[in-house]
Amino acid sequence: MAELLTKTEQKELLKIARETIVDHVANGKIPDIVSTSPGLNLHSGCFVTIKKKGELRGCIGNFVSDRSLYLLVQEMAVSAATRDPRFYPMKSEDLADFTLDISVLSPLEKVSSVEEIQVGIHGIYIIKGSYRGVLLPQVATEYGWNREQFLQHTCVKAGLEKDAWQGECDIYIFSAQVFGE
C-alpha cells in the first residue's frame, strides 16, 4: 500500500489517539480537535491497537468512514480502550503504561481465490452468514503464519470452524499503512 500519511501526520495521529484515550478514561471526555492536515482529513478506514507490555490490550476498527480519518481514529481509540469485549474497560491506572499502533486501511477487495492473499501484505476479512472475522496484515507476520494458518485463525476469530474458509464464505483482503509509538 502506498504511504498515505507522512511521518509528521503519523505522529500527529498517534498523539490524537493517545490524548483521546487518556482524556476519555480519566475524565469521560473526548477532546475537541481540529486538523487541517490533508492526510488526516482523508476518508479511510482504520484500526487502533492498544498494547500493554507488548501484549494486546484492545483493538477496534472500521473499514470505511464518511468523515475525516483523525475523527475516526478518536472514535476507534475510545472503543479499543473501553469497548473491546476481550478486555475490561481501561481504568486510570492503565494509563501509565500502554503503546499504540494505528493501521490505516485500503478499501476491501473481494478475492476469487485464496491464492491472491499475500501474507504480510494483506489483512483478511471473512464473512459467513452472520459470522465475521478480521485480522490485520501484521498479525500473520507477528505469529509467523503461512496463508492457510492466517485463514484458519481468521475463521476462528469469526467464531467459525478453522477450515470454514474452504467452504461457502466471502473473503476480502485489504492492505494497511501501519505505524506506532
C-alpha positions, 0 to 999 in steps of 0.5 A: 500500500502506498504511504498515505500519511507522512511521518509528521501526520503519523505522529500527529495521529498517534498523539490524537489517539493517545490524548483521546484515550487518556482524556476519555478514561480519566475524565469521560471526555473526548477532546475537541480537535481540529486538523487541517492536515490533508492526510488526516482529513482523508476518508479511510478506514482504520484500526487502533491497537492498544498494547500493554507490555507488548501484549494486546490490550484492545483493538477496534476498527472500521473499514470505511468512514464518511468523515475525516480519518483523525475523527475516526481514529478518536472514535476507534481509540475510545472503543479499543480502550473501553469497548473491546469485549476481550478486555475490561474497560481501561481504568486510570491506572492503565494509563501509565503504561500502554503503546499504540499502533494505528493501521490505516486501511485500503478499501476491501477487495473481494478475492476469487481465490485464496491464492491472491492473499499475500501474507504480510501484505494483506489483512483478511476479512471473512464473512459467513452468514452472520459470522465475521472475522478480521485480522490485520496484515501484521498479525500473520507476520507477528505469529509467523503464519503461512496463508492457510494458518492466517485463514484458519485463525481468521475463521476462528476469530469469526467464531467459525470452524478453522477450515470454514474458509474452504467452504461457502464464505466471502473473503476480502483482503485489504492492505494497511499503512501501519505505524506506532509509538 
